[in-house]
Amino acid sequence: MIDFRSDTVTMPTPAMRKAMANAEVGDDVYGDDPSVNHLEAMSAEMYGFDAALFTSSGTQANLLALMSHCERGDEYICGQQAHNYKFEGGGAAVLGSVQPQPLNNQADGSILLAEIKAAIKPDDIHFAKTRLLSLENTIGGKVLPQEYLAQAQTLAFDNKLKIHLDGARVANAAVAQNIEISEITQYFDSVSICLSKGLCAPVGSILLGDERLIGKARRWRKMLGGGMRQAGILAAAASLAITDQVERLAIDHDNARYLAEQLTNLDELSVDLSLVQTNMVYVQVATGLDTALLAAKLKANGILISPSATIRLVTHADISRQDIDTFITELKRHLTS
């Protein structure tokens, strides 16, 4: 299948499969898994943090960060479109008793700094204590500018807040700007990075922070059922994700731009090319077009999309330029039939 639904569908590379088969393992709950220990130490050093924690998913990494920064009854500020607010099952509220304060995301994915400052609660018994600002980069495929991150860090510091980055696709943000990932992570007290999206690992994310935060997160991870035993089999692939797969993301970005340009030639669809910054293309659909029927027809011809009034198409390691051409051909055929 040619699968445009997400970059989560990427398959582990042959090198990853070999590394997994030959991984040196131990019991990670005891701290004895050398492959996990290597991944965590390497990640912390690469991205400028004291410590790192290997987790089963980005959702778990974000939840551990929120619960480690905040106590019961505290609050974190985020965007309305933030993954850890909108798409993670309300975990911070349900499991952490942490109140989200969502604010509007602007068209570029940012949150207005003035609105963040205005949302910080006074020190008053009537209010939850605002403890944390959480940003996401990329968000909806868009890259937050470095200057904005520096300003957000200053705002957080000046208002005695910690600042977390949901960096599920921070590697895409770095590649799009031709900078190192560490140049983005430097502005944050904690960062989660997903390794099983565009970086091709089969499972896992890492959470980065200082030793105190990661120690607290490790305890929460155990309580939430996230203690893994011979997890080195997964960590072996995860290590290759961050060493071998980052630069390759530029190909995904080029393919997304090519895909978007081809789609602009179809009258029934429209794409804002200015918003195609990384590996995501958002397609506006003409009124009356049945996207569920279109998705069913495409699926019958070996192509997967998620039907919606705005269709998100995602390029990744398992989408080639030829796959895009095949998709455009099939799309034209079904739109005119």
Secondary structure, DSSP 8 states (H G I E B T S, - for coil): -EE-S-GGG----HHHHHHHHT-----GGGT--HHHHHHHHHHHHHHT-SEEEEES-HHHHHHHHHHHH--TTEEEEEETT-HHHHSSTTHHHHHH--EEEEE---TTS---HHHHHHHS--S-TTS-EEEEEEEESSBTTB---HHHHHHHHHHHHHTT-EEEEE-TTHHHHHHHHTS-HHHHHTT-SEEEEESSSTT--SS-EEEEE-HHHHHHHHHHHHHTT---SSTHHHHHHHHHHHHHSSTTHHHHHHHHHHHHHHHTT-TTEEE-GGG--SSEEEEEE-TT--HHHHHHHHHHTTEE---SSEEEEE--TT--HHHHHHHHHHHHHHHH-
